[in-house]
Amino acid sequence: MQKLVEEGLVDHVLGVGIIVKGISISDAHEIYAIRKSLDVLATITAMKEMAMDDFKELKDLLEETETLNERNEIDQKWKNIYMKQQNKAFAAQLFGRWALEALVFEASLYPKPGLVDPKSNGAHADMNYQTFRQSCDALAPFLIDYTQLGLNHKGTATQLFEKVRKHGQLAEKSMLAQTNGVNTHKGANFSFALLLSAADLEEILHSAQKGKQLSLNVLRFSKTQDSIKECMDISAAIGVATHLIREIIPKKVQLNISIQENLGTAKLEEIDLQSLIYNLITNAYQATRENQGKSQKIQVKVTPATKETIELIKKTNHPLQKLNHFVTLEISDNGPGIPEKLKEQIFEPFFTTKAGLFAKMANVTADGIGAKTAFYYLPNAFLREFIAIVVMNKKRHLMMWEGRKTMTNIIDELEWRGAINQQTDSEGLRKYVETESISLYCGVDPTGDSMHIGHLIPFMMLKRFQAFGHHPYILIGGATGTIGDPSGRTSERQLQTMDTVQHNVDSLTRQMEKLFEVENDNRLTLVNNYDWTHNLSLLDFLRDIGKFFNVNTMLAKDIVASRLDTGISFTEFTYQILQSMDFLHLFQNHNVRMQIGGADQWGNITAGLDLIRKKEGAEAKAFGLTIPLMLKADGTKFGKTAGGAVWLDPEKTTPYEFYQFWVNQDDRDVIKYLKFFTFLTKEEIDALEVKVQTEPHLREAQRVLAAEMTKFVHSKEDLNDALAISEALFSGNVSKLTSKQIEEGFKNMPTVETQSLNQNLVDWLIELNIEPSKRQAREDITNGAISINGEKIKELDFEVTSEQTFDGKFIIVRKGKKKYTLVKVTSK
């Protein structure tokens, strides 16, 4: 490259770098991107694909190279084998073959997000894997020519460059002819033309040494097979990992290790832990190499996470904020830190192989917290066996995960919560979610403009899958809602008008967006089945869908069979076909592999699975899962009160009423509800179960349940209002309530209206029928049985004025200990 600069064949562009004359900046960016990506992706693939024989062959080659290096004979070996005149042809063939293999291996690498690989076209519509193979075939003879040109050249670099340029142009024409004009390897063709024609032993040796170090790293931390997942002592596991790395870091580096004992356990793969710690310590070591004459120091410290660290995590929007138990691995160094000009670039995918790779491969978000700290969240689906955060600061890297035994498979989580009723393929599903991030869905029909708490159960399941790194879809039945689901009913539904259905769709969509924050969460998707059904013609429906349904099978489904005596319309009879279409559409267009629902949805779910396998083949991987029917300890259906359903809409069921519903649950039911409806850990729920058994009068489990559910469905502010109202009604001290809290808390209290103020209390109580007579009113006032806004009134001449109102709207009268009346003040 230095010779090219001297001979004026390249330009130096500020902020871009060295640009070869005759190619565009976009070409240079493409070449640079390929160079960066190949290193990382090839290494990752090698770590997974290499067999034991490959490792042995690589190890033997490295040992031979090491021996030659120690004897300073490596140059001579290369000269003896490849550089003698009689071996030039052989050398050209060998280098050309290696270059061709590199192109083929890169094209065959899988997966490559956004790029062409054997299974996907990535983001490209004009090329596929076969296009790349044709391109490789076209370039193969030219790769040999480039090497031969370099070996035989006797003149200047400029003269060689001109020769290579002509061959490169011919190679490009050949490539474009094979690919019908599609640019597949323009950048690679240019790079290999320069590299192969250089024939510079020093450069070759430098590259070999760099490759050697990379290969050593691969050997050291590669998985030759899937390792065993064990529940490991965290202190011991980190101790083993850091001991191995101490052997790698040069002796001149001061590596100080401090690991606190008894930090708990976590289920993880030891090789994953070792690889991650190796990356972090290597990063620190590389930073210390920039010290000018200073000693190189690295500090490794393992402790329970501080309150400040946990609070910092709580400020993020990641699922980790729901956890409370962390261990902190802090790796600090005395290097110069990240240069100011690079601090923003560390967020760019592939800017570095340590941070950028995670950002690209794991769909990571990087949220700036303050000026010097950045969070990289690695989903459980990426590292699988432990949840990790890497915090990059000026001089340190932190990793945290739960410092206790955790469940790493969502199925284990659901089983201990008792949340599984039926599965279509329990073993297959467990294996699938162990290694893949599954997309799944649950639907709700717009039969009303709000869900009630019974509807909430399957959607809480979606949130649990999401917390384990999976991708949930919420389906609003804009189409199926016009038909009516016969499940669980003994009579026909009353058909709604299309306007009513649309109103309900809009209402439920807003409710879902609020509950699940769909807009701010790219791992949860909201869809409407009206979008893919409203243009479907009757003939297409019958030919493309109806042909796959057997009427005898449909009649045997419980949802239909239970209605045969009373009758079922053709409209509701076809409901299971429409729901099956939903599953098929999501499977084909969104890779949704599972549907979940209540126990009454089993027939509809299995019908969808049958349709998928008939359309996509018997080997199509799709699953169904239902949730148990929720019954109270007395055998009645969960979710109903004397006043009817408990709605999620605060206009139908106020947050105070919602809170009271949960806080009044039976001791026999509360633990089951904590498992189903909250995200508390097993340890937290087990502790509450002990308190139910030993201190039931405190009702702590009920209060925790009510608080968790009110926060989730409404907000923390609504929970605070509900607590304030409850405390005020219990103590009688209502004077501190706001008018909003009064309106909510006294919604179902006896209520009267008045326009009369500035009136004697006795007369006022009689006028509002709170007291039956003056005699009784005087007696109650004298005995201190009457309170106005929480204050006992004993004076018979007390005047009721506007000063006693809350915001001019309400006055609260209490007679005795618990008999409240809400007086609404209206204008005349």
Sequence and secondary structure as in RCSB ss.txt:
>XXXX:A:sequence
MQKLVEEGLVDHVLGVGIIVKGISISDAHEIYAIRKSLDVLATITAMKEMAMDDFKELKDLLEETETLNERNEID
QKWKNIYMKQQNKAFAAQLFGRWALEALVFEASLYPKPGLVDPKSNGAHADMNYQTFRQSCDALAPFLIDYTQLG
LNHKGTATQLFEKVRKHGQLAEKSMLAQTNGVNTHKGANFSFALLLSAADLEEILHSAQKGKQLSLNVLRFSKTQ
DSIKECMDISAAIGVATHLIREIIPKKVQLNISIQENLGTAKLEEIDLQSLIYNLITNAYQATRENQGKSQKIQV
KVTPATKETIELIKKTNHPLQKLNHFVTLEISDNGPGIPEKLKEQIFEPFFTTKAGLFAKMANVTADGIGAKTAF
YYLPNAFLREFIAIVVMNKKRHLMMWEGRKTMTNIIDELEWRGAINQQTDSEGLRKYVETESISLYCGVDPTGDS
MHIGHLIPFMMLKRFQAFGHHPYILIGGATGTIGDPSGRTSERQLQTMDTVQHNVDSLTRQMEKLFEVENDNRLT
LVNNYDWTHNLSLLDFLRDIGKFFNVNTMLAKDIVASRLDTGISFTEFTYQILQSMDFLHLFQNHNVRMQIGGAD
QWGNITAGLDLIRKKEGAEAKAFGLTIPLMLKADGTKFGKTAGGAVWLDPEKTTPYEFYQFWVNQDDRDVIKYLK
FFTFLTKEEIDALEVKVQTEPHLREAQRVLAAEMTKFVHSKEDLNDALAISEALFSGNVSKLTSKQIEEGFKNMP
TVETQSLNQNLVDWLIELNIEPSKRQAREDITNGAISINGEKIKELDFEVTSEQTFDGKFIIVRKGKKKYTLVKV
TSK
>XXXX:A:secstr
 HHHHHTT EEEETTTEEEETTS HHHHHHHHHHHHHHHHHHHHHHHHH  HHHHHHHHHHHHHHHHHHHTT HH
HHHIIIIISGGGHHHHHHHHHHHHHHHHHHHHH S  TTS BTTB TT SS  HHHHHHHHHHHHHHHHHHHHHH
HH  S HHHHHHHHHHHHHHHHHHHHHHTTT  SSHHHHHHHHHHHHH  HHHHHHHHHHHHHHHHHHHHH  SS
    EEEEHHHHHHHHHHHHHTTS TTSEEEEEE S   EEEE HHHHHHHHHHHHHHHHHHHTT SS   EEEE
EEEE  HHHHHHHHTSSSGGGG    EEEEEEE S    GGGTTGGGSTTSSTTTHHHHHHTT  EEEETTTEEE
EEE HHHH S  EEEEE SSEEEEEE SS    SHHHHHHHTT   EES HHHHHHHHHHS  EEEEEE  SSSS
 BHHHHHHHHHHHHHHHTT EEEEEE TTGGGT   TT SS      HHHHHHHHHHHHHHHHHHH GGG TT E
EEEGGGGTTT  HHHIIIIIGGG  HHHHHHSHHHHTTTTT   HHHHTHHHHHHHHHHHHHHHH EEEEEEEGG
GHHHHHHHHHHHHHHH TT   EEEEE   B TTSSBTTEETTEE BSSTTTS HHHHHHHHHT  HHHHHHHHH
HH    HHHHHHHHHHHHH GGG HHHHHHHHHHHHHHT HHHHHHHHHHHHHHHHS  TT  HHHHHHHTTTS 
EEEE   SEEHHHHHHHTTSSS HHHHHHHHHTT EEETTEE   TT EE GGGSBTTTEEEEEETTTEEEEEEE
   
